[in-house]
Amino acid sequence: MSKILIVDDDVASCRTLQFHLQSQEHEVEIAHSVTDGMNHARTNLPELIILDIRMPGKSGLEGLPEFKSAYPDTHIIMITAFHDMESTIEAMQKGADDYIHKPIDIDELDAAIEKIVTAPKMSDDLIITEPGIVGANPLTMVGRSRAMKEIFKTIGLVSKSPATVLITGESGTGKELVARAIHRSSKQHDGPFVAVNCAALVETLLESDMFGHEKGAFTGAVSRQEGKFSLARGGTIFLDEIGELSPAMQAKLLRVLQYKEFNPLGAKLPQTTDARVITATNLDLTKQVPRGLFREDLYYRLQVINIHLPPLRERKEDMMDLVKTLLGRINKELHRNVNQISKEVLSALANYNWPGNVRELENILMKCVALSPSDTISLDLLPDAFHQQQDSAQQPAQQSSKPMEEWSLEEIEKAHVSRVLEATSWHKGHACDTLGVSRPRLRRMIKQYGLIAPGGIEDDHEEEQAEEAADTGE
């Protein structure tokens, strides 16, 4: 049994919660304002406060630091009827233990109370108390699914800790957005955010790009150049596709993480960096380590804190929020006002598997807005590959010995990539746009799944060369 104080101006909600919690043998008091709540807390010293965010007078977010300052050992669960990421992060930064939306799911509340009451006290270096950082810089992440709410909470908790963060998830799930959200909510928010794509450059150029070089360090080095670790001093460096690093670069990165120093190419003395390191990958590094493709010691250095982004197909309840947000951004960028979607399109979006995740959704909406003759997105505007995914969804199930719901992720992805390649006549540029993946990623999937162009391997290679020549204007 615990002493619980409910601070909420909604009398009916308070009574309902009080009745339920008392049935769980908790001792429950009620207050209807922050001031009233402080008086009750002074008298009864509750172990847990359930604090509403929006109340007349002083809000729960404004009162939260007062409760934490006066009663640092008291746990606080924030409740609100509004779904916005900024309030979630701000509440977690100010010391809230959890954040629950109204109408309150009783099972979720019971689980949160059980976790808080039985869990050990949270480490002080993960309690974030400074207010208002995120509110000054609105972030672009949206989501009301339970998985995304937990990610928002985690961002609020880890943003002030200097610990290294590893963000995992499939391509297109928004890993860089998470990294930027952590940076913007951190003490280094005024410093630079420097992103490095570890798969975009060959090893020699990547080393120079990350660590810099001195004049004459190699052919073509006509002047001294600072690397990304130097440029990120006082801020954050984000290393995307970290799983693509070569063994040599893995060893150099490990030294940076261990000693906070690095050697520019051609330099006689090492340089230091205080940049926070955040990394991301769509690979399963736990499988890469046993195969000798990724250093075990580096892996443990990187995943001090791990944030996993679920694929879009596992958080379909976020679809409408994502569509509204993306449409707003796209309309502004294209100077359009396409703000309506037919019911058929909404149904198609909900039933789609989204192997390219949020990036694929954004690409599809971009095409629809660009091609729409009116202010409405209709079903005929969706790409051919999207229709083929919808139309042929049942055909493979009939040919397979197991139903679609038992297919593995690899089987679904292979079938979808194959359909997109066929629909685009194996034009990799168009296929990349539809799938929302990079050209190197598409080539790896083609090789992984043993896909062969209709003209054979040689013809595929010639097409690849022609596409690359077209991309470079040759």
C-alpha positions as a printed NumPy array, in Angstrom:
array([[  0.   ,   0.   ,   0.   ],
       [  1.242,   3.495,  -0.906],
       [  0.275,   7.056,  -0.064],
       [ -0.927,   8.681,  -3.299],
       [ -1.902,  12.305,  -3.949],
       [ -4.012,  13.129,  -7.029],
       [ -3.711,  16.759,  -8.211],
       [ -6.319,  17.457, -10.914],
       [ -9.   ,  20.11 , -11.356],
       [-11.359,  17.519, -12.907],
       [-13.453,  16.46 ,  -9.883],
       [-15.067,  13.458, -11.599],
       [-11.727,  12.141, -12.822],
       [-10.254,  12.52 ,  -9.333],
       [-13.089,  10.592,  -7.718],
       [-12.883,   7.794, -10.274],
       [ -9.135,   7.412,  -9.784],
       [ -9.493,   7.632,  -6.013],
       [-12.113,   4.865,  -5.971],
       [ -9.971,   2.607,  -8.158],
       [ -6.738,   3.189,  -6.244],
       [ -8.441,   2.697,  -2.895],
       [ -9.733,  -0.627,  -4.193],
       [ -6.068,  -1.492,  -4.703],
       [ -5.53 ,  -0.704,  -1.004],
       [ -3.707,   2.588,  -1.578],
       [ -4.229,   5.58 ,   0.707],
       [ -5.445,   8.365,  -1.608],
       [ -5.807,  12.143,  -1.133],
       [ -7.205,  14.656,  -3.66 ],
       [ -6.229,  18.241,  -4.5  ],
       [ -7.563,  20.452,  -7.288],
       [ -4.655,  22.866,  -7.801],
       [ -0.881,  22.958,  -7.452],
       [ -1.137,  25.177,  -4.365],
       [ -3.68 ,  22.86 ,  -2.754],
       [ -1.499,  19.904,  -3.707],
       [  1.573,  21.425,  -2.029],
       [ -0.428,  21.86 ,   1.178],
       [ -1.631,  18.252,   1.099],
       [  1.891,  16.993,   0.369],
       [  3.286,  18.986,   3.298],
       [  0.833,  17.275,   5.628],
       [  0.715,  13.719,   4.282],
       [  4.138,  13.231,   2.553],
       [  2.862,  11.057,  -0.33 ],
       [  5.074,   8.453,  -1.989],
       [  3.445,   9.155,  -5.359],
       [  1.785,  12.208,  -6.908],
       [ -0.486,  11.902,  -9.956],
       [ -0.295,  15.399, -11.434],
       [ -2.469,  16.813, -14.23 ],
       [ -0.674,  19.118, -16.681],
       [ -3.428,  21.579, -17.617],
       [ -5.179,  23.267, -14.682],
       [ -6.413,  26.794, -14.008],
       [ -3.748,  28.966, -12.467],
       [ -0.405,  27.213, -12.199],
       [ -0.077,  24.28 , -14.593],
       [  1.205,  20.868, -13.631],
       [  4.387,  21.463, -15.666],
       [  4.99 ,  24.673, -13.714],
       [  4.293,  22.95 , -10.413],
       [  6.376,  19.862, -11.151],
       [  9.761,  21.472, -10.248],
       [  8.237,  22.731,  -6.962],
       [  7.102,  19.24 ,  -5.976],
       [ 10.464,  17.739,  -6.941],
       [ 12.382,  20.418,  -5.054],
       [ 10.288,  20.117,  -1.887],
       [  9.888,  16.323,  -2.011],
       [ 12.779,  14.856,  -4.077],
       [ 11.997,  11.275,  -3.033],
       [  8.356,  11.476,  -4.123],
       [  7.551,   9.906,  -7.501],
       [  5.371,  11.828,  -9.97 ],
       [  3.199,  10.585, -12.831],
       [  1.993,  13.302, -15.209],
       [ -1.439,  12.971, -16.846],
       [ -2.896,  14.994, -19.712],
       [ -5.632,  14.926, -22.331],
       [ -3.278,  16.408, -24.934],
       [ -0.929,  14.423, -27.202],
       [  2.198,  16.437, -27.869],
       [  5.812,  15.402, -27.772],
       [  7.114,  18.687, -26.37 ],
       [  5.129,  18.369, -23.126],
       [  6.212,  14.743, -22.749],
       [  9.888,  15.604, -23.086],
       [  9.59 ,  18.673, -20.848],
       [  7.84 ,  16.641, -18.135],
       [ 10.508,  13.924, -18.234],
       [ 13.244,  16.577, -18.146],
       [ 11.714,  18.153, -15.05 ],
       [ 11.761,  14.862, -13.192],
       [  8.475,  13.079, -13.919],
       [  8.643,   9.305, -13.587],
       [  5.998,   8.63 , -16.23 ],
       [  3.528,  10.35 , -18.534],
       [  0.028,   8.985, -19.207],
       [ -2.655,  10.336, -21.54 ],
       [ -6.357,  10.714, -20.818],
       [ -8.68 ,   8.934, -20.971],
       [ -6.51 ,   6.987, -18.564],
       [ -5.958,   3.323, -19.301],
       [ -6.318,   1.797, -15.823],
       [ -4.071,  -1.132, -16.704],
       [ -1.379,   1.274, -17.906],
       [ -1.688,   3.326, -14.714],
       [ -1.518,   0.241, -12.501],
       [  1.571,  -0.962, -14.36 ],
       [  3.232,   2.446, -14.009],
       [  2.495,   2.581, -10.273],
       [  3.764,  -0.954,  -9.792],
       [  6.97 ,  -0.155, -11.663],
       [  7.555,   3.065,  -9.739],
       [  6.795,   1.643,  -6.311],
       [  8.936,  -1.466,  -6.736],
       [ 11.741,  -0.04 ,  -8.88 ],
       [ 14.91 ,   1.375,  -7.325],
       [ 15.357,   5.127,  -7.348],
       [ 16.481,   6.451, -10.733],
       [ 20.085,   7.553, -11.035],
       [ 20.511,  11.302, -10.52 ],
       [ 22.481,  11.788, -13.732],
       [ 19.419,  10.72 , -15.745],
       [ 16.995,  13.119, -14.064],
       [ 16.656,  16.187, -16.257],
       [ 15.489,  19.282, -14.443],
       [ 16.117,  22.279, -16.705],
       [ 12.882,  23.618, -18.256],
       [ 11.828,  24.913, -21.599],
       [ 14.601,  23.821, -23.968],
       [ 12.391,  21.8  , -26.275],
       [  9.546,  24.282, -26.276],
       [ 11.808,  26.902, -27.86 ],
       [ 12.661,  24.563, -30.726],
       [  9.622,  22.473, -31.769],
       [ 10.646,  19.021, -32.988],
       [  9.143,  17.27 , -35.977],
       [  8.58 ,  13.815, -34.479],
       [  4.956,  12.808, -33.969],
       [  3.227,   9.737, -32.628],
       [  0.629,   8.661, -30.097],
       [  1.385,   4.932, -30.111],
       [  2.646,   3.488, -26.853],
       [  6.018,   2.689, -28.434],
       [  6.546,   6.303, -29.532],
       [  5.428,   7.672, -26.163],
       [  8.093,   5.533, -24.511],
       [ 10.68 ,   6.861, -26.969],
       [  9.692,  10.454, -26.153],
       [ 10.084,   9.685, -22.458],
       [ 13.494,   8.132, -23.062],
       [ 14.638,  11.168, -25.047],
       [ 13.654,  13.365, -22.12 ],
       [ 15.621,  11.208, -19.683],
       [ 18.816,  10.655, -21.673],
       [ 19.193,  14.071, -23.298],
       [ 21.111,  15.531, -20.346],
       [ 23.276,  12.463, -19.785],
       [ 26.617,  12.397, -21.663],
       [ 26.235,   8.655, -22.265],
       [ 26.657,   7.311, -25.785],
       [ 23.364,   6.4  , -27.476],
       [ 22.809,   3.72 , -30.127],
       [ 19.61 ,   4.172, -32.145],
       [ 18.439,   1.059, -33.966],
       [ 15.631,   0.414, -36.404],
       [ 14.884,  -0.242, -40.029],
       [ 15.747,   2.242, -42.768],
       [ 13.348,   5.155, -42.913],
       [ 12.061,   4.965, -39.333],
       [ 13.49 ,   8.37 , -38.345],
       [ 16.685,   7.56 , -36.459],
       [ 18.289,  10.925, -37.245],
       [ 15.193,  12.72 , -35.949],
       [ 15.681,  10.968, -32.61 ],
       [ 19.347,  11.999, -32.574],
       [ 18.417,  15.621, -33.311],
       [ 15.718,  15.548, -30.622],
       [ 18.269,  14.359, -28.048],
       [ 20.686,  17.103, -29.114],
       [ 18.055,  19.853, -29.005],
       [ 16.996,  18.768, -25.516],
       [ 20.571,  18.536, -24.181],
       [ 22.972,  20.933, -22.488],
       [ 24.819,  21.105, -25.824],
       [ 21.736,  22.373, -27.688],
       [ 23.538,  25.619, -28.55 ],
       [ 26.453,  23.665, -30.004],
       [ 26.667,  22.12 , -33.462],
       [ 24.9  ,  18.96 , -34.576],
       [ 27.177,  17.234, -37.078],
       [ 25.919,  14.208, -39.036],
       [ 28.182,  11.673, -40.752],
       [ 26.936,   8.92 , -43.075],
       [ 29.449,   6.127, -42.519],
       [ 28.316,   4.281, -45.67 ],
       [ 28.532,   7.233, -48.043],
       [ 32.338,   7.447, -48.408],
       [ 35.183,   5.011, -49.017],
       [ 37.374,   4.327, -45.99 ],
       [ 40.205,   6.748, -46.856],
       [ 37.837,   9.652, -47.491],
       [ 35.715,   8.781, -44.452],
       [ 38.754,   8.898, -42.154],
       [ 39.686,  12.335, -43.456],
       [ 36.063,  13.48 , -43.211],
       [ 35.732,  12.329, -39.594],
       [ 39.17 ,  13.209, -38.211],
       [ 40.515,  15.813, -40.654],
       [ 43.939,  16.023, -42.287],
       [ 47.028,  18.197, -42.466],
       [ 48.328,  19.83 , -45.616],
       [ 50.236,  17.284, -47.711],
       [ 48.886,  14.292, -45.776],
       [ 47.965,  12.647, -49.087],
       [ 47.772,  13.465, -52.77 ],
       [ 45.323,  16.318, -53.232],
       [ 45.543,  17.553, -49.63 ],
       [ 46.524,  21.085, -50.617],
       [ 45.411,  22.614, -47.326],
       [ 44.634,  21.664, -43.75 ],
       [ 41.064,  20.523, -43.125],
       [ 39.222,  20.001, -39.86 ],
       [ 37.242,  16.791, -39.448],
       [ 33.718,  16.307, -38.193],
       [ 34.884,  15.453, -34.662],
       [ 36.606,  18.844, -34.503],
       [ 33.581,  20.651, -35.908],
       [ 31.315,  18.941, -33.369],
       [ 33.168,  20.231, -30.297],
       [ 30.686,  21.548, -27.766],
       [ 27.842,  19.726, -29.508],
       [ 26.846,  16.342, -30.874],
       [ 28.232,  14.126, -33.615],
       [ 25.782,  11.666, -35.167],
       [ 27.312,   8.641, -36.904],
       [ 24.661,   7.08 , -39.133],
       [ 24.955,   3.534, -40.555],
       [ 27.641,   2.77 , -37.986],
       [ 27.446,  -0.922, -38.895],
       [ 29.096,  -0.157, -42.258],
       [ 32.417,   0.949, -40.704],
       [ 35.507,  -1.038, -41.722],
       [ 37.502,  -2.838, -38.992],
       [ 40.222,  -0.179, -39.178],
       [ 37.729,   2.655, -38.705],
       [ 36.048,   0.752, -35.891],
       [ 39.373,   0.645, -34.043],
       [ 39.903,   4.389, -34.528],
       [ 36.379,   5.187, -33.324],
       [ 36.87 ,   2.984, -30.264],
       [ 39.905,   5.076, -29.309],
       [ 37.864,   8.27 , -29.629],
       [ 35.204,   6.871, -27.308],
       [ 37.77 ,   5.613, -24.785],
       [ 40.154,   8.573, -24.653],
       [ 38.247,  11.445, -26.287],
       [ 41.11 ,  11.98 , -28.704],
       [ 41.872,  11.306, -32.37 ],
       [ 44.67 ,  11.738, -34.877],
       [ 44.045,  13.762, -38.054],
       [ 45.77 ,  12.311, -41.11 ],
       [ 49.359,  13.582, -41.242],
       [ 49.218,  15.154, -37.766],
       [ 52.028,  14.548, -35.265],
       [ 49.918,  15.159, -32.164],
       [ 46.414,  13.956, -31.308],
       [ 43.465,  16.304, -30.859],
       [ 40.719,  16.084, -28.26 ],
       [ 36.94 ,  16.339, -28.564],
       [ 34.113,  16.765, -26.088],
       [ 31.381,  16.034, -28.631],
       [ 28.634,  13.698, -27.525],
       [ 28.484,  10.636, -29.767],
       [ 25.151,   9.285, -30.996],
       [ 25.148,   6.424, -33.496],
       [ 22.518,   4.631, -35.557],
       [ 22.225,   1.484, -37.63 ],
       [ 19.596,  -0.6  , -39.411],
       [ 21.724,  -3.71 , -38.925],
       [ 21.477,  -6.147, -36.02 ],
       [ 24.911,  -5.658, -34.471],
       [ 24.354,  -8.597, -32.122],
       [ 24.497, -10.786, -35.246],
       [ 27.411,  -8.864, -36.77 ],
       [ 29.647,  -9.353, -33.718],
       [ 29.786, -13.198, -33.761],
       [ 30.497, -13.104, -37.508],
       [ 33.521, -10.879, -36.928],
       [ 31.971,  -7.97 , -38.84 ],
       [ 31.741,  -5.648, -35.844],
       [ 33.987,  -5.312, -32.796],
       [ 32.395,  -6.543, -29.595],
       [ 34.169,  -3.953, -27.428],
       [ 32.985,  -1.143, -29.701],
       [ 29.436,  -2.485, -29.67 ],
       [ 29.266,  -2.302, -25.875],
       [ 30.751,   1.191, -25.946],
       [ 28.082,   2.36 , -28.375],
       [ 24.99 ,   0.853, -26.801],
       [ 25.318,   2.297, -23.312],
       [ 21.776,   3.509, -24.007],
       [ 19.794,   1.843, -26.785],
       [ 16.699,   3.385, -28.387],
       [ 14.881,   1.117, -30.825],
       [ 12.516,   2.687, -33.338],
       [  9.659,   0.371, -34.342],
       [  8.781,   0.059, -38.041],
       [  5.734,   1.953, -39.264],
       [  3.748,  -1.247, -39.807],
       [  3.914,  -1.832, -36.021],
       [  2.58 ,   1.616, -35.117],
       [ -0.237,   2.189, -37.58 ],
       [ -2.085,   4.285, -34.954],
       [  0.481,   7.015, -35.697],
       [ -0.484,   7.089, -39.38 ],
       [ -2.906,  10.025, -39.276],
       [ -0.579,  12.196, -37.182],
       [  2.26 ,  11.425, -39.58 ],
       [  0.159,  12.142, -42.664],
       [ -1.016,  15.496, -41.277],
       [  2.509,  16.522, -40.286],
       [  4.108,  15.408, -43.544],
       [  1.389,  16.992, -45.675],
       [  1.868,  20.279, -43.864],
       [  5.599,  20.205, -44.549],
       [  5.202,  19.072, -48.159],
       [  2.518,  21.657, -48.979],
       [  4.752,  24.392, -47.628],
       [  7.731,  23.126, -49.599],
       [  5.8  ,  22.724, -52.868],
       [  3.592,  25.789, -52.355],
       [  0.453,  23.653, -52.592],
       [ -2.654,  23.22 , -50.46 ],
       [ -3.462,  19.517, -50.876],
       [ -5.051,  18.87 , -47.492],
       [ -7.739,  16.255, -48.123],
       [ -7.436,  12.484, -48.575],
       [-10.119,  10.136, -49.838],
       [-11.363,   7.305, -47.627],
       [ -9.981,   4.783, -50.122],
       [ -6.483,   6.274, -49.766],
       [ -6.676,   6.222, -45.971],
       [ -7.718,   2.571, -46.101],
       [ -4.899,   1.761, -48.507],
       [ -2.351,   3.517, -46.282],
       [ -3.59 ,   1.607, -43.251],
       [ -3.366,  -1.775, -45.026],
       [  0.078,  -1.23 , -46.536],
       [  3.156,  -2.981, -45.089],
       [  5.492,   0.044, -45.394],
       [  8.864,  -1.67 , -45.914],
       [ 10.343,   1.806, -46.474],
       [  8.714,   3.105, -43.278],
       [  8.151,   6.838, -42.695],
       [ 10.566,   7.811, -45.462],
       [  8.491,   5.831, -47.967],
       [  5.304,   7.451, -46.652],
       [  6.851,  10.89 , -47.117],
       [  7.987,  10.061, -50.67 ],
       [  4.535,   8.785, -51.628],
       [  2.798,  11.841, -50.182],
       [  5.294,  14.103, -51.964],
       [  4.428,  12.506, -55.317],
       [  0.706,  12.662, -54.596],
       [  0.806,  16.353, -53.687],
       [  2.924,  17.17 , -56.734],
       [  0.602,  15.3  , -59.106],
       [ -2.78 ,  16.115, -57.57 ],
       [ -4.883,  18.397, -59.813],
       [ -7.023,  19.451, -56.836],
       [ -6.765,  19.757, -53.061],
       [ -7.505,  16.033, -52.583],
       [ -5.288,  12.941, -52.737],
       [ -7.204,  10.204, -54.552],
       [ -6.44 ,   6.517, -54.931],
       [ -5.276,   6.82 , -58.542],
       [ -2.371,   9.048, -57.424],
       [ -0.682,   6.267, -55.482],
       [  2.386,   4.739, -57.253],
       [  2.043,   1.601, -59.382],
       [  4.181,  -0.405, -56.981],
       [  1.788,   0.538, -54.181],
       [ -1.165,  -0.797, -56.191],
       [  0.74 ,  -3.979, -56.987],
       [  1.427,  -4.481, -53.29 ],
       [ -2.296,  -4.123, -52.6  ],
       [ -3.509,  -6.172, -55.566],
       [ -1.038,  -9.041, -55.243],
       [ -1.124,  -9.329, -51.467],
       [ -3.297, -12.439, -51.671],
       [ -1.551, -14.079, -54.631],
       [  1.714, -15.006, -52.846],
       [ -0.327, -16.31 , -49.922],
       [ -2.097, -18.697, -52.26 ],
       [  1.23 , -19.875, -53.686],
       [  2.891, -20.164, -50.287],
       [  2.438, -23.052, -47.912],
       [  1.842, -20.6  , -45.047],
       [ -0.488, -17.593, -44.672],
       [  0.784, -14.022, -45.078],
       [  0.643, -13.291, -41.351],
       [  3.276, -15.993, -40.812],
       [  5.716, -14.57 , -43.345],
       [  9.008, -13.34 , -41.963],
       [ 10.114,  -9.729, -42.403],
       [ 12.745, -10.902, -44.903],
       [ 10.109, -12.66 , -47.035],
       [  7.865,  -9.597, -47.056],
       [ 10.739,  -7.264, -47.903],
       [ 12.042,  -9.535, -50.675],
       [  8.594,  -9.749, -52.296],
       [  8.087,  -5.996, -52.097],
       [ 11.53 ,  -5.084, -53.436],
       [ 11.034,  -7.523, -56.311],
       [  7.653,  -5.957, -57.203],
       [  9.053,  -2.43 , -57.098],
       [ 11.983,  -3.384, -59.338],
       [  9.607,  -4.999, -61.814],
       [  7.258,  -2.   , -61.759],
       [ 10.15 ,   0.4  , -62.44 ],
       [ 11.711,  -1.881, -65.117],
       [ 14.714,  -2.282, -62.82 ],
       [ 15.546,   1.421, -62.91 ],
       [ 17.337,   1.676, -59.585],
       [ 16.899,   5.411, -59.262],
       [ 13.104,   5.151, -59.543],
       [ 13.064,   2.062, -57.306],
       [ 15.048,   3.916, -54.625],
       [ 12.553,   6.784, -54.711],
       [  9.604,   4.427, -54.267],
       [ 11.23 ,   2.33 , -51.532],
       [ 12.727,   5.331, -49.754],
       [ 16.204,   3.767, -49.552],
       [ 19.657,   4.756, -50.768],
       [ 21.193,   3.209, -53.882],
       [ 23.854,   1.273, -51.857],
       [ 21.08 ,  -0.089, -49.627],
       [ 19.061,  -1.223, -52.684],
       [ 22.085,  -2.983, -54.163],
       [ 22.701,  -4.8  , -50.892],
       [ 19.064,  -5.975, -50.833],
       [ 19.285,  -7.161, -54.452],
       [ 22.401,  -9.163, -53.599],
       [ 20.99 , -10.406, -50.28 ],
       [ 17.783, -11.724, -51.838],
       [ 19.43 , -13.029, -55.035],
       [ 17.29 , -10.864, -57.327],
       [ 18.323, -10.837, -61.005],
       [ 17.262,  -8.371, -63.682],
       [ 15.242,  -9.79 , -66.62 ],
       [ 18.214,  -9.376, -68.975],
       [ 20.556, -11.217, -66.649],
       [ 23.419, -10.122, -64.416],
       [ 25.456,  -8.584, -67.244],
       [ 22.534,  -6.457, -68.477],
       [ 21.849,  -5.373, -64.894],
       [ 25.461,  -4.234, -64.552],
       [ 25.257,  -2.261, -67.796],
       [ 22.033,  -0.585, -66.635],
       [ 23.675,   0.274, -63.325],
       [ 26.568,   1.933, -65.144],
       [ 24.157,   3.841, -67.383],
       [ 22.179,   5.062, -64.388],
       [ 25.33 ,   6.185, -62.581],
       [ 26.484,   8.027, -65.71 ],
       [ 23.092,   9.742, -65.962],
       [ 23.22 ,  10.723, -62.299],
       [ 26.642,  12.328, -62.734],
       [ 25.723,  13.978, -66.039],
       [ 28.254,  11.98 , -68.066]])
